[in-house]
Amino acid sequence: MTTEAATTAGVLETPGPLLRIVKRQELAFAIVGGFNTLLGMVLVVFWLGILGDGRPGLAVVAAYAMSTVVAFVLHRTLVFRVRGRVLRDFVAFCGVNVGGMVLNVALVELAVTGLGFPAAPASVSVMGLVAVLSFFGHRYISFRRAR
């Protein structure tokens, strides 16, 4: 068995190409997340071009659906490097993302309406916190493997 094929409970022992460059899983997660955010923005504009300006909500949903699939594939192959259990991982990935969105909304509402913080700095701060928490959610829920 080659080193590349060697696994421990579904987790590849060798890092993917991105982890070979950046060396830190957290940084690889941030890079993939940043790329996916930009992709989401491009996809919204793309869908607005197809659907017209009168359907912005539908454009956001279509872009979000596409970028979620891309994010799943990139995180799975470049950041967490797991095999097997694709459907279970995807459902868990979507669950962590939805949980992050709910937490983001709740914390922003609390910060702005409950505590009186300015909306823009509160939103950016909360997004940063939720991004960190989602890393751990994906590590320990979405792509978790028994050692």
C-alpha positions in Angstrom: 0.0 0.0 0.0 1.4 3.4 -0.9 1.6 6.2 1.6 -1.0 8.2 -0.4 -3.5 5.3 -0.1 -2.8 4.6 3.6 -5.6 5.6 5.8 -6.5 5.6 9.4 -10.3 5.2 9.8 -10.9 7.1 6.6 -8.6 10.1 7.2 -5.7 10.3 4.7 -2.3 10.3 6.4 -0.8 12.6 3.7 -1.8 16.2 3.3 -3.5 17.5 0.2 -1.8 19.9 -2.2 -3.0 23.0 -0.3 -1.8 21.7 3.1 1.6 20.9 1.6 1.9 24.6 0.8 0.4 26.4 3.8 1.1 23.6 6.4 -1.7 24.7 8.8 -5.2 23.3 8.5 -6.7 26.5 9.9 -5.0 28.6 7.2 -6.1 26.2 4.5 -9.7 26.5 5.9 -9.5 30.3 5.7 -8.1 30.2 2.1 -10.9 27.9 0.9 -13.5 29.9 2.8 -12.2 33.2 1.2 -12.2 31.6 -2.2 -15.7 30.3 -1.7 -17.0 33.7 -0.5 -15.6 35.3 -3.7 -17.2 32.5 -5.8 -20.5 33.1 -4.1 -20.4 36.8 -5.0 -19.6 36.0 -8.6 -22.4 33.4 -8.7 -24.9 35.9 -7.4 -24.0 38.3 -10.1 -24.1 35.5 -12.7 -27.6 34.4 -11.6 -28.8 38.0 -11.5 -27.7 38.2 -15.1 -29.7 35.1 -16.0 -32.8 35.7 -13.8 -32.9 39.5 -13.9 -32.8 42.1 -11.2 -36.3 41.3 -10.1 -35.3 38.0 -8.6 -32.4 38.8 -6.2 -33.5 36.3 -3.6 -33.6 33.5 -6.1 -30.2 34.5 -7.4 -28.8 34.3 -3.8 -30.3 30.9 -3.2 -29.0 29.5 -6.5 -25.5 30.9 -5.8 -25.6 29.6 -2.2 -26.6 26.1 -3.3 -23.8 26.0 -5.9 -21.1 27.5 -3.6 -22.1 25.1 -0.8 -21.3 22.1 -3.0 -18.0 23.7 -4.1 -17.1 24.5 -0.5 -17.9 20.9 0.5 -15.7 19.4 -2.2 -12.8 21.8 -1.5 -12.9 21.5 2.3 -13.2 17.7 2.0 -10.3 17.3 -0.4 -7.9 20.2 0.4 -8.5 20.9 4.1 -9.8 17.8 6.0 -8.7 15.1 3.5 -11.3 12.4 4.3 -12.7 9.5 2.3 -16.0 7.6 2.4 -19.3 8.7 4.0 -19.9 11.4 1.4 -23.6 11.7 1.9 -23.3 11.8 5.7 -20.4 14.3 5.5 -22.5 16.5 3.1 -25.5 16.5 5.4 -23.3 17.3 8.4 -21.5 20.0 6.4 -24.9 21.7 5.5 -26.0 21.4 9.1 -22.8 23.1 10.4 -23.3 25.9 7.8 -27.0 26.4 8.7 -26.0 26.4 12.4 -23.4 29.0 11.7 -25.9 31.2 9.8 -28.4 31.0 12.7 -25.7 31.8 15.2 -24.5 34.7 13.1 -28.0 36.2 12.9 -28.6 35.7 16.6 -25.3 37.2 17.7 -25.6 40.2 15.3 -29.1 40.9 16.5 -28.0 40.6 20.2 -25.0 42.9 19.6 -26.8 45.5 17.6 -30.4 45.6 19.0 -29.7 44.2 22.4 -26.3 45.8 23.3 -26.4 48.8 21.0 -23.2 48.1 19.1 -22.8 49.7 15.6 -24.1 47.3 12.9 -21.1 47.1 10.6 -18.4 46.4 13.2 -20.6 44.0 15.1 -21.5 42.1 11.9 -17.8 41.8 10.9 -16.8 40.7 14.4 -19.5 38.1 14.6 -18.7 36.8 11.2 -15.1 36.3 12.2 -16.2 34.5 15.4 -18.6 32.3 13.5 -15.9 31.4 10.9 -13.6 30.2 13.7 -16.4 28.2 15.3 -17.4 26.7 11.9 -13.8 25.5 11.4 -14.2 23.4 14.6 -17.7 22.4 13.6 -16.4 21.0 10.3 -13.4 19.4 11.9 -15.4 17.7 14.7 -18.8 17.2 13.1 -18.8 17.4 9.3 -15.5 15.5 8.6 -15.0 13.7 11.9 -13.4 10.3 11.7 -12.7 7.8 14.5 -9.0 7.5 15.1 
